[in-house]
Amino acid sequence: MVKNYTISFEEFQNADELNTSEKNLFYQSKEAAKQAYAPYSKFRVGCAIELENGQIILGNNQENAAYPSGICAERVAFFHASANYRGIKILKAAIYAESELFTVDYAVSPCGACRQAMSEYEQNQQSPIILIMGGEKGPITKTQAISDLLPLLFSKSSLNL
């Protein structure tokens, strides 16, 4: 049996084409990226998430000389929200990336580990999380759910829970 998965997303030329709430969130992710600790890769990523109560949570990548010890911006923001706003739904997330070495002219998407972590939050709250992704220039991509990026999610049901 062959199954096909389709990923739907919207593409915008720039942040000004987003609605006011999404544009604000995207610009906050850009500001968060400026505070990233990325002395090795010079690739700074910021994440801003909007909670159901209106709170905005920021995160940015944190590198370490022992590379596996670092953490991505998305997980910093999502873990902070979970630790400090337990049970409050995440409505939207925006990711922005910039580099000191080149111009990021594409919509930066989350790595696999972040997709897994973010998808689990979406699955647990049983409602989609809009995801907005962009870089210094170029298009901005928006999905209606994080699960669009990880259709074959490993989840608690995979563990027979």
N, C-alpha and C positions, 0 to 999 in steps of 0.2 A: 504494500500500500504506500502510495506517495502522498504526502501532505505538503501543502504550500502555505507559507506565512507571508503576509503582506504587511509592510510597515508604512503607515501613513504619517506624513509630517507636513508642516507648512514651512515655507522658506520666505524670508523677508530680506530686502536689500540692506536695511539698516534698522537700528533700534527705534527710530522715529515711526516706523510702520506698526510697531506693537501698540496694544492699548495702553492707557496711562499706567495701570497697575503693573503690567508686565515690563514696560519700559523702565519704571522706577526700580523694579527688582533687578533688571539687567544692569542698570547703572550702579546699583549697590554691589552687585557681584564684581563689577569692574573696580570699584573702590577697595573691595576686600582683597583683590588680587595684588594691589599695590603694597599691601601689608604682608604678603607671603614671605616665608623664609625659604628662598631658593638659591643659595649661594653656589650650588654645584651645577644644576641644569640651566639656571638663568631663565627658567620657564615658570612664570607665576600664574597660578590659577586661583580664582575667587569663586565662591558659591554663596548665593543668598537664597534663603528659603522663606516663604510666607506661610505662617501658621493660620489656622482657622480663627484664632482670636486677634488677628491683625499684627501680631509680633513678627518682626523680621530677624532672622538668625543669620549671621555671617560666618563663613569659614574660609580658610585659604590653605594651600599646600604648605607642609612643614617638612623640609628635607633634613637629613642627618648624614654625617660622614659614613656611618654604617647604613648604607642605602635601604635595606629592608626595614629599618626603624622609622622611616618617614611615613607620612600619611597624606592622602589626597584631600583637597578642599571640600569635596562633597561629603566625605565621611566625617570630617571635622564638624561641618554644619549639622548633618543629620544626627550624629552622636550627641552633639551639644543639645539639640532640640529634644531628643529622647531623654537625656539625663535631667534636663531642667523644665521641660514642658510635657511630661508624661501624659499620654492620653489625648493630647490636643492634635488634631489632624494637620498634616502638611498639605497645603493646597497647591503650591507652585515652587519650583526651584529654577534658578538661573545660574548658568556657568559661563565664566568669561576667562580667556587666557591671553597672555601676552608674553613676549620673549625679549630679552636683551640682545639676542643673537640673530634674530630674523623677525620678519613681520608675520604675525599669525593672521593669515587671510582666509581662514576657513572656520566653520563652526566646530569647536572642540567638543567632542563627546566624552562621557565618563569612561574610565577604564573598566575592565571586566569586574574587578573586585568592587568598585563603586556601584556598578550596575546591579550586582548581586545584593549588596547591602541596601541600596535605595529601593530596589524592587520588593524586598522583604517588608520594609516599612509600608510601602503602598499596599501590599497584600494584607498585612495585619490590620490596617485601618479600613480595608474593604472599600476604598474609593481611590480613583486615579489621582496622580500627581502630575500636573503639567510641567514639562521640562523645556526650558529655553536655553539654547547653546549658541555661543558666538566667540569671536576673536576680535583682534584689533581692527580688522577690515574684513570685507567680504560679507557673505550672507549670514543671517541668523536663522537657526532652525528651531522649530517648536513642535514637540510631540504632545499629544493629549494624555499620554500616560507613560510612565517610566517603563512599564512592562512591554511597550512597543519596541524597546531596545534589547529586551531579553525575553523572547517568547518561550524559551524552554528553561524557565527558572527552576533552580534547585530550591525546594521549599520544605517547610515542616511536613507537608504531605509526602514528600520523598522519603522521609524518615518514619512514615506510618504513624505520625502524631495527629 
